[in-house]
Amino acid sequence: MGAVLDFSSRRRACYRHPLTREIEILRFVAEGYADGEIADRLGTRESIVTAAVDRVVAKLGARTRPHAVTLAFRRGLVS
Protein backbone atom coordinates (compact mmCIF):
# COMPACT_ATOMS: atom_id res chain seq x y z
CA MET A 1 0.00 0.00 0.00
CA GLY A 2 1.36 3.46 -0.92
CA ALA A 3 1.99 6.28 1.51
CA VAL A 4 -0.90 8.56 2.23
CA LEU A 5 -0.08 12.23 2.07
CA ASP A 6 -1.81 14.43 4.62
CA PHE A 7 -2.04 18.01 3.44
CA SER A 8 -4.71 19.05 5.95
CA SER A 9 -2.26 20.50 8.49
CA ARG A 10 -0.43 22.39 5.76
CA ARG A 11 -3.72 23.77 4.41
CA ARG A 12 -4.79 24.88 7.89
CA ALA A 13 -1.47 26.64 8.46
CA CYS A 14 -1.74 28.51 5.15
CA TYR A 15 -5.20 29.81 5.83
CA ARG A 16 -4.85 30.74 9.48
CA HIS A 17 -4.32 34.48 8.87
CA PRO A 18 -6.88 36.53 6.94
CA LEU A 19 -5.78 38.14 3.72
CA THR A 20 -5.62 41.92 3.37
CA ARG A 21 -8.79 41.93 1.24
CA GLU A 22 -10.63 39.78 3.79
CA ILE A 23 -9.68 42.20 6.56
CA GLU A 24 -10.83 45.12 4.41
CA ILE A 25 -14.19 43.39 3.94
CA LEU A 26 -14.38 42.58 7.66
CA ARG A 27 -13.90 46.29 8.42
CA PHE A 28 -17.00 47.05 6.35
CA VAL A 29 -18.87 44.30 8.21
CA ALA A 30 -17.77 45.88 11.50
CA GLU A 31 -19.18 49.20 10.31
CA GLY A 32 -22.56 47.57 9.68
CA TYR A 33 -22.56 47.32 5.89
CA ALA A 34 -24.49 44.49 4.22
CA ASP A 35 -22.72 42.23 1.71
CA GLY A 36 -24.39 43.97 -1.25
CA GLU A 37 -23.29 47.38 -0.02
CA ILE A 38 -19.73 46.16 0.47
CA ALA A 39 -19.73 44.69 -3.03
CA ASP A 40 -20.88 48.01 -4.50
CA ARG A 41 -18.15 49.92 -2.65
CA LEU A 42 -15.45 47.47 -3.76
CA GLY A 43 -16.73 47.04 -7.31
CA THR A 44 -17.24 43.29 -7.00
CA ARG A 45 -20.09 40.79 -6.74
CA GLU A 46 -22.04 40.15 -3.56
CA SER A 47 -21.22 36.43 -3.76
CA ILE A 48 -17.48 37.26 -3.65
CA VAL A 49 -18.00 39.34 -0.50
CA THR A 50 -20.12 36.64 1.13
CA ALA A 51 -17.45 34.01 0.40
CA ALA A 52 -14.70 36.27 1.77
CA VAL A 53 -16.65 36.87 4.98
CA ASP A 54 -17.26 33.14 5.37
CA ARG A 55 -13.52 32.48 4.91
CA VAL A 56 -12.45 35.09 7.43
CA VAL A 57 -15.00 33.80 9.97
CA ALA A 58 -13.47 30.34 9.59
CA LYS A 59 -9.88 31.61 9.71
CA LEU A 60 -10.52 33.49 12.93
CA GLY A 61 -12.23 30.46 14.45
CA ALA A 62 -15.39 32.47 14.99
CA ARG A 63 -18.88 31.06 15.31
CA THR A 64 -20.69 33.99 13.68
CA ARG A 65 -19.97 37.22 11.82
CA PRO A 66 -20.34 39.35 14.95
CA HIS A 67 -17.99 36.98 16.76
CA ALA A 68 -15.47 37.37 13.91
CA VAL A 69 -15.66 41.17 14.25
CA THR A 70 -15.11 40.90 18.01
CA LEU A 71 -12.10 38.63 17.53
CA ALA A 72 -10.70 40.93 14.85
CA PHE A 73 -10.94 43.90 17.23
CA ARG A 74 -9.25 41.93 20.01
CA ARG A 75 -6.43 40.87 17.70
CA GLY A 76 -5.94 44.37 16.31
CA LEU A 77 -6.98 43.44 12.77
CA VAL A 78 -9.63 46.14 12.70
CA SER A 79 -9.97 49.35 14.68
C-alpha positions in Angstrom: 0.0 0.0 0.0 1.4 3.5 -0.9 2.0 6.3 1.5 -0.9 8.6 2.2 -0.1 12.2 2.1 -1.8 14.4 4.6 -2.0 18.0 3.4 -4.7 19.0 5.9 -2.3 20.5 8.5 -0.4 22.4 5.8 -3.7 23.8 4.4 -4.8 24.9 7.9 -1.5 26.6 8.5 -1.7 28.5 5.1 -5.2 29.8 5.8 -4.8 30.7 9.5 -4.3 34.5 8.9 -6.9 36.5 6.9 -5.8 38.1 3.7 -5.6 41.9 3.4 -8.8 41.9 1.2 -10.6 39.8 3.8 -9.7 42.2 6.6 -10.8 45.1 4.4 -14.2 43.4 3.9 -14.4 42.6 7.7 -13.9 46.3 8.4 -17.0 47.0 6.4 -18.9 44.3 8.2 -17.8 45.9 11.5 -19.2 49.2 10.3 -22.6 47.6 9.7 -22.6 47.3 5.9 -24.5 44.5 4.2 -22.7 42.2 1.7 -24.4 44.0 -1.2 -23.3 47.4 0.0 -19.7 46.2 0.5 -19.7 44.7 -3.0 -20.9 48.0 -4.5 -18.2 49.9 -2.6 -15.4 47.5 -3.8 -16.7 47.0 -7.3 -17.2 43.3 -7.0 -20.1 40.8 -6.7 -22.0 40.1 -3.6 -21.2 36.4 -3.8 -17.5 37.3 -3.7 -18.0 39.3 -0.5 -20.1 36.6 1.1 -17.5 34.0 0.4 -14.7 36.3 1.8 -16.7 36.9 5.0 -17.3 33.1 5.4 -13.5 32.5 4.9 -12.5 35.1 7.4 -15.0 33.8 10.0 -13.5 30.3 9.6 -9.9 31.6 9.7 -10.5 33.5 12.9 -12.2 30.5 14.4 -15.4 32.5 15.0 -18.9 31.1 15.3 -20.7 34.0 13.7 -20.0 37.2 11.8 -20.3 39.3 14.9 -18.0 37.0 16.8 -15.5 37.4 13.9 -15.7 41.2 14.2 -15.1 40.9 18.0 -12.1 38.6 17.5 -10.7 40.9 14.8 -10.9 43.9 17.2 -9.3 41.9 20.0 -6.4 40.9 17.7 -5.9 44.4 16.3 -7.0 43.4 12.8 -9.6 46.1 12.7 -10.0 49.4 14.7 
